[in-house]
Amino acid sequence: METARAQVVGHTVRVALCVDGPDEIEAIGRALDVCQRLLAGTPELHRHLISDCRLL
């Protein structure tokens, strides 16, 4: 991962990841994995869900 940014507004967390991967599917999979580990490892976020994933 080259860069990561997070924005928290109320009960919404937006995470922007710039992920290098051999293809788009690999990059999306890695980004979702990072998000899942973030949510599982942060007590304040453990009830949050991944609701959207966009490739930019």
C-alpha positions as CSV (number, residue, x, y, z in Angstrom):
1,M,0.0,0.0,0.0
2,E,1.4,3.4,-0.9
3,T,-0.9,5.8,0.8
4,A,-3.9,5.7,3.1
5,R,-6.3,8.3,4.5
6,A,-9.2,8.1,6.8
7,Q,-12.0,10.5,7.6
8,V,-14.4,10.0,10.5
9,V,-17.7,12.0,10.5
10,G,-20.2,10.9,13.1
11,H,-20.7,7.2,12.7
12,T,-19.3,7.1,9.2
13,V,-15.7,6.2,8.4
14,R,-14.3,6.8,4.9
15,V,-11.0,5.2,4.1
16,A,-9.1,6.0,0.9
17,L,-6.4,3.5,0.0
18,C,-3.9,3.7,-2.9
19,V,-3.0,0.0,-3.4
20,D,-0.5,-1.4,-5.9
21,G,-1.5,-4.7,-7.4
22,P,-1.0,-6.7,-10.6
23,D,-4.6,-6.1,-11.6
24,E,-7.8,-4.3,-10.4
25,I,-9.3,-7.4,-8.8
26,E,-6.2,-8.0,-6.7
27,A,-6.1,-4.3,-5.7
28,I,-9.7,-4.3,-4.6
29,G,-9.3,-7.5,-2.7
30,R,-6.3,-6.2,-0.8
31,A,-8.1,-2.9,0.0
32,L,-11.1,-4.8,1.4
33,D,-8.8,-7.0,3.4
34,V,-7.1,-3.9,5.0
35,C,-10.6,-2.4,5.8
36,Q,-11.8,-5.6,7.4
37,R,-8.6,-5.8,9.6
38,L,-9.0,-2.1,10.5
39,L,-12.6,-2.7,11.6
40,A,-11.8,-5.9,13.5
41,G,-8.8,-4.4,15.3
42,T,-10.3,-1.1,16.4
43,P,-12.7,-1.4,19.3
44,E,-14.4,1.9,18.3
45,L,-15.1,0.6,14.8
46,H,-16.0,-3.1,15.5
47,R,-19.7,-2.5,14.8
48,H,-19.1,-0.7,11.5
49,L,-19.5,-2.4,8.1
50,I,-18.0,-1.9,4.8
51,S,-20.8,-0.4,2.7
52,D,-19.1,0.8,-0.4
53,C,-16.0,0.1,-2.4
54,R,-15.0,2.2,-5.4
55,L,-12.1,1.9,-7.8
56,L,-10.8,5.3,-8.8
